[in-house]
């Protein structure tokens, strides 16, 4: 399992909005791999500036292949993507 933190490029709100439906369709088609997923919001909660996902993949290569297919990644939305191995303990 992995936790993935994606940071949007500054000023990329329109890229996110233009690709949101395709991104959500992509995630819905892969629900068996998703523990949780959602946007990181601005401090005032009026915009989105990134994403956090907890994904259940056996290894990093499989995860990287999945992430490369995300419409947000293909559109060049992210300035940075941090991936960390993760172990769920609770609940």
Residue pairs with C-beta under 8 A, 6 or more apart in sequence:
1 35
1 54
1 55
1 56
1 57
1 85
1 86
1 87
1 88
2 54
2 55
2 57
2 60
2 63
2 83
2 84
2 85
2 86
3 52
3 53
3 54
3 55
3 83
3 84
3 86
4 51
4 52
4 53
4 54
4 55
4 63
4 67
4 81
4 82
4 83
5 40
5 50
5 51
5 52
5 81
5 82
6 50
6 51
6 52
6 53
6 72
6 77
6 78
6 80
6 81
6 82
7 40
7 49
7 50
7 78
7 79
7 80
7 81
7 82
8 15
8 16
8 48
8 49
8 50
8 77
8 78
8 79
9 15
9 76
9 77
9 78
9 79
10 79
12 77
12 79
13 47
13 48
15 72
15 75
15 76
15 77
16 48
16 72
16 77
18 75
19 71
19 72
19 74
19 75
19 77
22 71
23 70
23 71
23 72
26 69
26 70
26 71
27 34
27 37
30 66
32 56
33 55
33 56
33 57
33 66
34 53
34 54
34 55
34 56
35 54
35 55
35 56
35 88
36 52
36 53
36 54
37 51
37 52
37 53
37 54
37 55
38 51
38 52
39 48
39 49
39 50
39 51
39 52
40 48
40 49
40 50
40 51
40 52
41 47
41 48
41 49
42 48
42 49
50 78
51 72
54 86
54 88
55 63
55 66
57 63
57 66
60 83
63 83
64 83
67 73
67 81
67 83
68 74
72 78
73 81
